[in-house]
Amino acid sequence: MATHELTLNLKKTNIAPPVITVHQGDSAEVLKAAIYDGDKKAALTGCKVHLMAAKPDHTYVEQQFTGISDNVATVTVDPAVFGVAGLLKVCYVRVRSAAGLDATTENVLVNVLPSASASGEISGPYVDAVEAIIANLEGQLADVSALNAQMQKAEASRASAENQRATNEKARQTAETKRAEAEKKRATAESDRVTEASQLKTASQAATAAATGAASNADAAANIALQIANSVAQGSAGSSDMAKQKQQIADLYGKLADATDTFIYDDGTVYCPASKASASGSTITFGSTCTASGTTLNLK
């Protein structure tokens, strides 16, 4: 007694047909078939499962599987199936559902060796050669299965690497966008810094020039005052000299007011910076920093 375990598919996806070897007239041979429908187990509950075979003498055998468990069908093969020596080139499993739908598996290659009792002699080299061929076919099938497994593993690795490459590329693009934005902000800040430095330089130069002018005017006024004082001491100063001195002092205060951008009060006269007050005829207009309250004018 031998149990032959097969894996069959209703989609007929096996690369090479399964092969089993028996002897002519063998009895109690068990066929155990795990049946799939593509990559899923076949639903055999409620179905009739039959072994279909055409013998080398062109007679036809059909036998129903007696055991069904999940997707596995089991039957003890009728010895008549192996009654004629040779290759059963047509041998498959048919599944018929309760609704009458039929499906069949791929073909199973059955090699029936001549029986010693049938020929009266012990099987010779012919049997060895056939069994060697069968062993070679089984070895090739195992190699193909191993190659398929390697190909699936390599494809999974390739897909994973491609996903990682896409993720890395997305991260690189995001980093590049942030770098470009940062560079734009840096360039804007640098431009603002240059503009501010230029404005500070201009303001500093203007302040220096104003201070220099005020100092020059102060020196000139001091010299005139000194001359007038000497003239007074000598009794030679006239009213025109005094008037000139007052004008020089007024000019000095005016320039100081402009240079310091503040109001200056001296001897009943208010000297206004040009940035905060302007005159047109008899009208004086003060800037927004100056306020009035009743009869009081606040100059700032």
C-alpha positions as CSV (number, residue, x, y, z in Angstrom):
1,M,0.0,0.0,0.0
2,A,1.3,3.5,-0.9
3,T,-0.2,7.0,-0.5
4,H,0.4,9.3,-3.4
5,E,0.0,13.0,-2.3
6,L,-0.6,15.5,-5.1
7,T,-1.2,19.2,-5.3
8,L,-3.6,20.1,-8.1
9,N,-5.1,23.4,-9.3
10,L,-8.4,24.0,-11.1
11,K,-6.6,27.0,-12.8
12,K,-4.0,24.5,-14.2
13,T,-1.1,26.6,-13.0
14,N,1.5,23.9,-12.5
15,I,4.5,24.2,-14.7
16,A,5.0,20.4,-15.1
17,P,2.4,17.7,-14.5
18,P,2.7,15.7,-11.3
19,V,4.1,12.2,-11.8
20,I,3.2,9.0,-9.9
21,T,4.6,5.5,-10.5
22,V,2.8,2.2,-9.7
23,H,3.0,-1.4,-10.8
24,Q,0.5,-3.2,-13.0
25,G,-2.3,-4.7,-10.8
26,D,-1.3,-2.8,-7.6
27,S,-4.1,-2.6,-5.1
28,A,-4.7,-0.5,-2.0
29,E,-3.0,2.5,-3.7
30,V,-4.3,5.7,-2.0
31,L,-4.5,9.0,-4.0
32,K,-4.7,12.1,-1.7
33,A,-5.2,15.3,-3.8
34,A,-5.0,18.8,-2.3
35,I,-7.0,20.9,-4.7
36,Y,-6.6,24.7,-5.2
37,D,-8.5,27.3,-7.2
38,G,-5.7,29.6,-8.2
39,D,-4.0,30.8,-5.0
40,K,-6.9,29.8,-2.8
41,K,-8.2,26.5,-1.5
42,A,-10.9,25.0,-3.6
43,A,-14.3,24.9,-1.9
44,L,-15.2,21.1,-2.1
45,T,-18.0,21.1,0.5
46,G,-21.2,19.8,-1.2
47,C,-19.3,18.9,-4.4
48,K,-18.7,15.5,-6.1
49,V,-15.1,14.8,-6.9
50,H,-14.1,12.1,-9.4
51,L,-10.8,10.6,-10.7
52,M,-10.9,10.5,-14.5
53,A,-8.4,8.3,-16.4
54,A,-7.8,6.8,-19.8
55,K,-5.7,3.6,-19.8
56,P,-3.1,2.7,-22.4
57,D,-5.5,0.2,-23.9
58,H,-7.9,3.2,-24.6
59,T,-10.4,2.0,-22.0
60,Y,-11.9,4.7,-19.7
61,V,-12.1,4.6,-15.9
62,E,-14.1,7.0,-13.6
63,Q,-14.0,6.7,-9.8
64,Q,-15.5,9.0,-7.1
65,F,-13.4,10.2,-4.2
66,T,-14.8,8.9,-0.9
67,G,-13.2,11.3,1.5
68,I,-13.5,15.1,1.4
69,S,-11.8,17.3,4.1
70,D,-11.5,21.0,3.5
71,N,-9.8,21.1,0.1
72,V,-8.3,17.6,0.2
73,A,-10.0,14.6,-1.6
74,T,-8.9,11.0,-0.8
75,V,-9.7,7.7,-2.5
76,T,-8.3,4.2,-2.6
77,V,-7.7,3.7,-6.3
78,D,-9.6,0.8,-8.0
79,P,-6.9,-1.7,-9.2
80,A,-8.6,-1.7,-12.6
81,V,-7.1,1.8,-13.1
82,F,-3.6,0.2,-13.1
83,G,-4.6,-2.9,-15.0
84,V,-2.6,-2.1,-18.1
85,A,1.1,-1.4,-18.2
86,G,2.2,1.9,-19.8
87,L,1.7,5.6,-19.4
88,L,-1.7,7.0,-18.4
89,K,-1.4,10.2,-20.4
90,V,-4.9,11.3,-19.6
91,C,-5.6,11.3,-15.8
92,Y,-7.2,14.3,-14.0
93,V,-9.6,15.2,-11.2
94,R,-13.1,16.6,-12.0
95,V,-15.0,18.7,-9.4
96,R,-18.8,19.2,-9.9
97,S,-20.7,21.5,-7.7
98,A,-24.3,21.1,-6.5
99,A,-25.4,23.6,-9.1
100,G,-23.9,21.4,-11.8
101,L,-20.8,23.5,-12.5
102,D,-17.8,21.5,-13.6
103,A,-14.1,22.2,-13.2
104,T,-11.0,20.1,-13.9
105,T,-7.4,20.0,-12.7
106,E,-4.3,19.7,-14.8
107,N,-3.3,16.3,-16.1
108,V,-1.4,13.8,-13.8
109,L,1.1,11.5,-15.5
110,V,0.7,7.9,-14.2
111,N,3.5,5.4,-15.1
112,V,2.2,1.8,-14.7
113,L,5.2,-0.5,-14.7
114,P,4.8,-4.1,-15.8
115,S,4.1,-6.6,-13.0
116,A,6.5,-9.5,-12.2
117,S,3.6,-11.8,-11.9
118,A,2.2,-10.7,-15.2
119,S,5.4,-11.3,-17.2
120,G,6.8,-14.1,-15.1
121,E,10.1,-12.3,-14.7
122,I,11.6,-9.7,-12.4
123,S,11.5,-6.3,-14.0
124,G,14.8,-5.4,-15.6
125,P,16.7,-2.3,-16.8
126,Y,13.6,-0.9,-18.5
127,V,12.1,-0.1,-15.0
128,D,15.3,1.5,-13.9
129,A,15.4,3.8,-16.9
130,V,11.8,4.9,-16.4
131,E,12.3,5.5,-12.7
132,A,15.4,7.5,-13.5
133,I,13.4,9.6,-16.0
134,I,10.7,10.2,-13.4
135,A,13.3,11.1,-10.7
136,N,14.9,13.5,-13.2
137,L,11.5,15.1,-13.9
138,E,10.8,15.4,-10.2
139,G,14.2,17.0,-9.7
140,Q,13.5,19.5,-12.4
141,L,10.2,20.4,-10.9
142,A,11.8,21.0,-7.6
143,D,14.4,23.2,-9.3
144,V,11.7,25.2,-11.0
145,S,9.8,25.6,-7.7
146,A,13.0,26.9,-6.0
147,L,13.6,29.3,-8.9
148,N,10.1,30.6,-8.7
149,A,10.6,31.2,-4.9
150,Q,13.9,33.0,-5.6
151,M,12.2,35.2,-8.3
152,Q,9.4,36.1,-6.0
153,K,11.8,37.0,-3.2
154,A,13.9,39.1,-5.6
155,E,10.8,40.9,-6.9
156,A,9.8,41.7,-3.4
157,S,13.2,43.1,-2.6
158,R,13.1,45.2,-5.8
159,A,9.7,46.6,-5.0
160,S,10.9,47.5,-1.5
161,A,14.0,49.2,-2.8
162,E,11.9,51.2,-5.3
163,N,9.6,52.3,-2.6
164,Q,12.5,53.4,-0.5
165,R,14.0,55.3,-3.5
166,A,10.7,57.1,-4.0
167,T,10.6,58.1,-0.3
168,N,14.2,59.3,-0.4
169,E,13.6,61.3,-3.6
170,K,10.5,63.0,-2.0
171,A,12.5,63.8,1.1
172,R,15.3,65.3,-1.1
173,Q,12.8,67.5,-3.0
174,T,11.3,68.7,0.3
175,A,14.8,69.6,1.6
176,E,15.7,71.3,-1.6
177,T,12.5,73.4,-1.4
178,K,13.3,74.4,2.2
179,R,16.9,75.2,1.2
180,A,15.7,77.5,-1.6
181,E,13.3,79.3,0.7
182,A,16.0,79.8,3.3
183,E,18.4,81.1,0.6
184,K,15.7,83.6,-0.6
185,K,15.2,84.8,3.0
186,R,19.0,85.1,3.5
187,A,19.3,87.2,0.3
188,T,16.4,89.4,1.4
189,A,18.0,89.9,4.8
190,E,21.3,90.7,3.2
191,S,19.7,93.3,0.9
192,D,17.9,94.9,3.9
193,R,21.2,94.9,5.8
194,V,23.0,96.7,3.0
195,T,20.1,99.2,2.6
196,E,20.1,99.9,6.4
197,A,23.9,100.3,6.4
198,S,23.6,102.8,3.5
199,Q,20.9,104.7,5.3
200,L,22.9,104.8,8.5
201,K,26.0,106.0,6.6
202,T,24.0,108.7,4.9
203,A,22.5,109.8,8.2
204,S,25.9,109.8,9.9
205,Q,27.4,111.8,7.1
206,A,24.6,114.3,7.3
207,A,24.9,114.6,11.0
208,T,28.7,115.0,10.8
209,A,28.3,117.7,8.1
210,A,25.7,119.5,10.2
211,A,27.8,119.4,13.3
212,T,30.8,120.6,11.3
213,G,28.8,123.4,9.8
214,A,27.4,124.3,13.2
215,A,30.9,124.3,14.7
216,S,32.2,126.5,11.9
217,N,29.3,128.9,12.3
218,A,29.9,129.0,16.1
219,D,33.6,129.8,15.5
220,A,32.7,132.6,13.1
221,A,30.1,134.0,15.5
222,A,32.7,133.8,18.3
223,N,35.2,135.6,16.2
224,I,32.7,138.3,15.4
225,A,31.6,138.6,19.0
226,L,35.3,138.9,20.0
227,Q,35.8,141.6,17.4
228,I,32.8,143.5,18.6
229,A,33.8,143.1,22.2
230,N,37.2,144.5,21.4
231,S,35.6,147.4,19.6
232,V,33.3,148.1,22.6
233,A,36.4,148.0,24.9
234,Q,38.1,150.5,22.7
235,G,34.9,152.6,22.4
236,S,34.7,152.1,18.6
237,A,31.8,149.6,18.3
238,G,28.7,150.9,16.5
239,S,25.0,149.8,16.3
240,S,25.7,148.1,13.0
241,D,28.3,145.9,14.6
242,M,25.9,144.9,17.4
243,A,23.2,144.1,14.8
244,K,25.6,142.0,12.9
245,Q,26.6,140.1,16.0
246,K,22.9,139.4,16.8
247,Q,22.3,138.2,13.3
248,Q,25.3,135.8,13.5
249,I,24.0,134.5,16.9
250,A,20.5,134.0,15.3
251,D,22.0,132.1,12.4
252,L,24.0,130.0,14.8
253,Y,21.0,129.0,16.8
254,G,19.1,128.2,13.6
255,K,21.8,125.9,12.4
256,L,22.1,124.3,15.8
257,A,18.3,123.7,15.8
258,D,18.5,122.0,12.4
259,A,21.6,120.0,13.4
260,T,20.1,118.7,16.6
261,D,16.5,118.5,15.3
262,T,15.2,120.3,18.5
263,F,13.7,123.6,19.4
264,I,16.1,126.1,21.1
265,Y,14.9,129.0,23.2
266,D,17.1,132.0,23.9
267,D,16.4,135.6,25.1
268,G,12.7,135.5,24.1
269,T,13.3,133.8,20.7
270,V,12.5,130.2,19.7
271,Y,14.6,128.7,17.0
272,C,12.8,125.9,15.1
273,P,14.3,123.0,13.2
274,A,13.2,122.9,9.6
275,S,12.0,119.3,10.0
276,K,9.4,120.3,12.6
277,A,8.2,123.8,11.6
278,S,7.9,125.9,8.4
279,A,6.9,129.5,7.7
280,S,4.8,130.9,4.8
281,G,4.3,134.7,5.1
282,S,2.9,135.4,8.5
283,T,1.8,131.7,9.1
284,I,3.9,129.2,11.0
285,T,3.1,125.5,10.6
286,F,4.4,123.0,13.3
287,G,5.0,119.3,12.8
288,S,2.9,116.5,14.3
289,T,5.2,116.2,17.3
290,C,4.0,119.7,18.5
291,T,0.7,120.0,20.4
292,A,-1.4,122.9,21.7
293,S,-3.6,123.1,24.8
294,G,-5.5,126.3,25.4
295,T,-3.0,129.1,25.2
296,T,-0.1,126.8,25.7
297,L,2.0,125.4,22.7
298,N,4.2,122.4,23.4
299,L,7.2,122.2,21.1
300,K,8.9,118.8,20.8
